[in-house]
Amino acid sequence: TWSIWEASCIILTGPGIILDNNTIHSNKVHGILIHGGSTCQITNNSIQHSSIGSPFIIVEGEDNTIKSNIITLSTIHRGVIETFWSHGNTFESNTISGFGMGIAIMFVSNNNLVKNNTISTDEAGIMVWGWNNRVEGNIISDSTAIPSTGIYMVYAYNSKIINNTITGDRGEGIWLRHSSNNTIVN
């Protein structure tokens, strides 16, 4: 048997780690895993991933910055970037493409900022599950024949969706499910 630790290419578990300007080709479960790490800066990396897990995942991480990365997923439907129980993270100016969801803020991840990303996937561009998240200025597109959703909010509360551009989606532009007290502007 294997664990999530053995099958991840790069694992960050401490505070203040900088991972900048790398090319990561991963056929493992995850390309980058932040597990419990805080205030890490992941910038200017190229991550190409073709395996059973997400190229980038944050579990119980706080106040991390994921900025100006190019991230692709080529074989399965997962989130290209996924969070679980992670708060206060910033996902900014990334270029994301592939199968599944672009950025999946999941399982009660709160106070995250998803800003100015360019996302092209065949499922949801951005998924929000938690409280007080902000999704702003993203460009989300779909070039497949499969119906997809631009921004999917499930169990999302007090979040702000502002100035996003959603094109080419054959499904819903913005879908709110079991969500309340959210603001959608422009």
Disulfide bonds with the S-S distance in Angstrom:
none
